[in-house]
Amino acid sequence: MRRIALLTAALTLAVASVCAPAQESNLPDIGSSAGELLTPRQQEAYGAMMLAQLRHYDYLLEDPLIDSWLDTLGTRLAANSDRPRQPFTFFMLRERQINAFATLGGYIGVNSGLVLAAEREDEVAGVLSHEIAHVTQQHVLRGAERAQRDQLPILLAMLGAIVAAQAAGGNSDDDAAQAAMASAMGLMQQRQIDYTRSNESEADRLGIQTLARSHYDPEAMADFFATLQARSRSNGANYWGESPDWLMTHPVTITRITEAKERAARIKREQGGVAEVCVRDPDGPPQCRTDSTAKPQYSLDGSNNPLLPPSLDVGAQLNAAAQSGGTGRFEFARERLRVLSADSPGDALREYERLAGGKKFTDAQRYGQALARLRGNQAAVAATTLAELLAEHPGDMWLNLAMGQAEARSGKAAAATTRFETMLRQTPNSRAVVLTYAEVLSERNTVEAGKRAQAVLRPLLGNSGNDAIFQSTFARACEIAGDPIRAGEAYAEAAYLNGRPEQALVQLNTLKRRSDLDYYARARIESRIAAITPTVLELKRQGIRDEDLRRQ
């Protein structure tokens, strides 16, 4: 987790330069109010760059089922925030530390450890709604503005150390670069905490309102705060890295927990007909009063929310979740994360042995254990458990996908094909079904299987330009099917999305020299070269080169 913090700090500086036009050497003009430092487009570029770098260093945990669960949860909360038009990107990290963070462009990351520590989905929603409020109230943007104004010399020195380490043949993991970043982080830490504390109350208040609008328990935020505080005390809060990382930038006190509980109680009274009306004061905390005549600002289905775009049918997407108070997938998602975030399938299986302790597993825990066995080359054993679970939960997508993989890897290819084809007919646009089936087909490594994988993936191709998993899966399918041009394009796109734009450019230029390109393929390749080249040139101008290409 420390490496993530250091990487994020380094990227904070990069936004001042990489997001600037390539022909300019000056930093963006530092404005006096949020929004003048970076345009929305520059903020989005920063968020995308950070995500690509996290992916490059293998911090992301990208899984179509987990992605779907997190996006459903996050989108539901964002649609009921005070700025429902604000775009958000939610992503999961494999780290087991308890943490979540928001950055520019509406990018919000959640550690696997936070989900594993939560007892219910409402608690995860509480943290997410808090981070969403940091974005909608422009706390993140103002924090970047303050960092650039007050700490630019520190950040410049840090980048200089990183570039020097790279020039010496090292990378950002070298001791010298790590020490430089750690020193800069230390100098910035107190100012960051002081600044963060001034926004926490507002993020708590708005986050609790978002929870209630989204039909989650408004007391969940305070409950999770109390859990984190208790864990911090038991682990020794003075040891860096032992207490939950979220507390490093979101300090929790008894007063804060009490205030969160009081706000939640006020929200529940509002639901009985008494609402809290708040007016934001730019020079101080929000001024709030109770109003027995006021009504809640938004409803879940968006029917009384004038800020929602008319084409967004929030009700159709969220009503089912509202009936249960959640997505209905939290326990399965938590167990899937337990397996996918473990260092190895063996470690995951040993964790389930410890969890058992003579107790009967829940269905979600049985699913997680079966998944660990599937990943540990025990497909036949996993299939037995999954068959039992499917008898109890017929038609469950998560169980069906795991069962299809277990059948394919235990020599029952025909049964797996039948299962996946049935699911594909039922949900032809499901990213999880499409990617899992394509992966199973690619594992067969035949031209016929490759062509079928291409056909399965192609309907989602137009909307998957920023989907690194999709691009890698499509590239492999094309390669097996004997379509080297399409494979080359997709591999280059995957390299770009994995934080390797220079490699992507090299691959595209190599592909462009092929004599068998038709007009359309050449036009696609030239278009991507034109789009990627400015990014690569700007990175070179900053002294940042792809370490693998430099060694060649």
Secondary structure as UniProt FT lines:
FT   HELIX           2..18
FT   TURN            22..23
FT   TURN            34..35
FT   HELIX           40..56
FT   TURN            57..58
FT   HELIX           64..79
FT   TURN            84..85
FT   STRAND          89..93
FT   STRAND          100..103
FT   HELIX           104..106
FT   STRAND          107..111
FT   HELIX           112..117
FT   HELIX           121..136
FT   TURN            137..138
FT   HELIX           139..167
FT   TURN            168..169
FT   TURN            172..173
FT   HELIX           175..213
FT   TURN            214..215
FT   TURN            218..219
FT   HELIX           220..235
FT   TURN            237..238
FT   TURN            240..242
FT   HELIX           246..249
FT   HELIX           254..271
FT   TURN            272..273
FT   STRAND          275..279
FT   TURN            282..283
FT   STRAND          287..291
FT   TURN            292..293
FT   TURN            300..301
FT   TURN            303..304
FT   TURN            306..307
FT   TURN            310..311
FT   HELIX           314..324
FT   HELIX           330..340
FT   HELIX           345..356
FT   TURN            357..358
FT   HELIX           363..375
FT   TURN            376..377
FT   HELIX           379..392
FT   TURN            394..395
FT   HELIX           397..409
FT   TURN            410..411
FT   HELIX           413..426
FT   TURN            428..429
FT   HELIX           431..444
FT   HELIX           447..457
FT   HELIX           458..463
FT   TURN            465..466
FT   HELIX           468..481
FT   HELIX           484..497
FT   TURN            498..499
FT   HELIX           501..512
FT   TURN            515..516
FT   HELIX           519..541
FT   TURN            542..543
FT   HELIX           547..551
//
